[in-house]
């Protein structure tokens, strides 16, 4: 557990993402389309599509837009043939970076990702070069002040793997990806709405950055966010200061 800065860093990440909401619809539409193409258009039978639909709902995406994206995926409408691809690399101070993309042109995407990394002091690695530092899991987080006993009780009953608290009182619940939807629903049915709920690549250990290094790392992450094909970025960088 990253202690005091765990909750602060996640809130910092969320605020940075909220500043870029202009790209959110595009990313969610792509995710809906690819999920439907690979697993079918029935969310009851397609967990990836369920997750994408949850993201669309959180973003207040119109239902017609959601259905159109799903129709593209299952072949009802013509659309670009996007594929999922992951890149791994390093940023400032040896911090690891994983970049998940949806692309219709691998050559363009790898060039854009490599450029964003190298321009800001990072470098692109090989497949598997940093993924071993992360845990693929469901992550559900509650703000400080949430009833820890209530969270713990539901988490145990719904099959969570771990419940952690940080120095600020934030509560983090971890689960296997396959159990994420049921666990999230269990909390919401009990009236406990998470502040963060996602399937993620959670770093096992953090790399703490401060001052100029923190500012440089944030510029690197912002550059990656601005790559059109990037869907999600994971890093073990932990910012000791607001950047």
Residue, then its C-alpha position, 0 to 999 in steps of 0.5 A: x500500500x502506498x500509504x498517505x499518497x495512495x488516495x491523493x494520487x488517484x484523485x490527482x489522476x482523476x482530476x487530470x483525466x477530467x480535464x481531457x473529457x473532450x476525448x472521452x466519448x471517442x475512447x468509449x465509443x471505440x471500446x464499445x465497438x471493439x468489445x461488441x466485435x470480439x464478444x458479441x452485442x449482449x452485455x449479459x454474455x460479454x463482460x467487456x461490453x458491460x464494462x464499456x457500457x458502464x463507462x458510457x453511462x458514467x460519461x452520460x453518453x446518449x443511449x443512441x450513441x451507445x447502441x450505434x457503437x455496439x451495432x458497428x461492432x457486431x456488423x450492423x453498421x460499417x466502421x473502422x476495424x480497431x484492434x487492441x494493442x499494448x505498449x510498455x516502457x519507462x518514464x522519468x526516474x525509472x517509473x514504468x508505463x503501460x499504454x493500452x491502445x485501440x488502433x486501425x493502424x499499428x505503424x502510426x500508433x507505435x510511432x506516436x507512442x514512441x515519440x511521446x515517450x522519447x520527447x519527454x525523457x522516456x523510452x519504449x520497452x519490449x513486450x513484458x518489460x514492465x507488465x510483471x510490476x503490475x497486477x491485473x485486477x478489479x479496483x474499487x475505491x471509497x473516499x475517506x469517511x466511508x464506513x470501513x466495517x460496511x465496506x469490509x462486510x460486503x467485500x467479504x461476502x461478494x468475494x473480494x481478494x483484499x481490502x486496504x486502507x491508507x493514512x487518509x482513510x481511503x478504502x481500496x477493495x481489490x478483486x479478480x477481474x472476473x468478479x468485478x461487476x458482481x462486487x461493484x453491483x453489491x456495493x451499489x445495491x447496499x448504497x455504497x457508491x465508489x469514487x473509483x471502480x475499474x479493472x486496472x493494472x495496479x502497480x505492486x510498488x510505487x516510484x516516488x517522484x517530486x519536484x522537477x522529476x514529477x513535473x517532467x513525468x506529468x508532461x510525459x503522461x499528458x503527451x501520451x494522453x494526447x495520442x489519439x489511439x491511446x485508451x488507458x495509461x497505467x504507471x507506478x509513478x507516485x507524485x509527492x507534490x501536486x504537478 
